[in-house]
């Protein structure tokens, strides 16, 4: 299983635009083949710090997800939305 964590640090004035782009992505990703989990959380301590946790069945499922137009759109806008650089971490868990 592939586990991806993405930490987003969003500018306050871009919060609503970020959410408008990411929430449809969350809904769509959950329907993708190989998606085991796709959840977005916001820190209770730091407003506008969001953490995405994704669990995928395989690298092939991740590769297919990376072609999702909603994901491509979001990452094209992240430089405009971000207060600081998005942090990505990918790990693998043996089943």
C-alpha positions in Angstrom: 0.0 0.0 0.0 1.2 3.5 -0.9 0.7 6.2 1.7 0.9 9.9 0.7 0.8 12.8 3.1 0.6 16.4 1.6 0.8 19.4 4.0 -0.7 22.5 2.5 0.0 26.0 4.0 -2.7 28.3 2.5 -2.8 32.1 2.5 -5.9 33.3 4.4 -7.1 35.3 1.4 -7.0 32.1 -0.7 -8.7 29.7 1.7 -12.0 29.7 0.0 -10.5 29.3 -3.5 -8.3 26.4 -2.2 -11.3 24.7 -0.7 -13.4 25.2 -3.8 -10.7 23.3 -5.8 -9.7 20.6 -3.3 -13.1 19.4 -2.1 -14.3 18.2 -5.5 -10.9 16.5 -5.9 -11.4 14.6 -2.6 -14.8 13.4 -3.7 -13.6 12.3 -7.1 -10.4 10.6 -5.8 -12.4 8.5 -3.4 -14.2 6.9 -6.4 -11.0 6.1 -8.2 -9.9 2.5 -8.6 -7.2 1.6 -6.0 -8.1 4.5 -3.6 -8.3 3.1 -0.1 -8.5 6.4 1.8 -8.4 10.1 0.8 -9.0 12.5 3.6 -8.4 16.2 4.1 -7.9 17.6 7.6 -7.3 21.1 9.0 -5.0 21.8 12.0 -6.9 22.9 15.1 -3.8 24.9 16.1 -2.8 26.5 12.8 -5.6 27.9 10.7 -5.2 27.3 7.0 -2.8 24.4 7.5 -4.3 21.4 5.8 -3.1 17.8 5.7 -4.2 15.3 3.0 -3.8 11.6 3.8 -4.0 9.2 0.9 -3.8 5.4 0.9 -3.5 3.7 -2.5 -3.5 0.0 -3.3 -0.5 0.3 -5.6 1.9 2.7 -7.4 -0.1 2.1 -10.5 -3.2 3.6 -8.8 -1.1 6.6 -7.7 0.2 7.1 -11.2 -3.4 7.0 -12.6 -4.6 9.4 -9.9 -1.7 11.8 -10.8 -3.4 12.2 -14.2 -6.7 13.4 -12.6 -7.6 16.8 -14.2 -8.8 18.1 -10.8 -5.4 17.2 -9.2 -3.5 18.8 -12.1 -5.7 21.9 -11.8 -5.1 22.2 -8.0 -1.3 21.8 -8.3 -1.2 24.4 -11.0 -2.8 26.9 -8.6 -0.9 25.9 -5.4 1.8 28.6 -6.0 -0.9 31.2 -6.0 -2.6 29.7 -2.9 0.4 28.8 -0.8 1.9 30.7 2.1 4.8 28.3 2.0 5.8 25.3 0.0 3.7 22.2 0.1 5.4 19.3 1.8 4.9 15.8 0.3 5.8 12.5 1.8 5.3 9.1 0.3 5.8 5.8 2.2 5.0 2.2 1.5 3.4 -0.2 3.9 3.6 -4.0 3.5 0.3 -5.7 3.7 
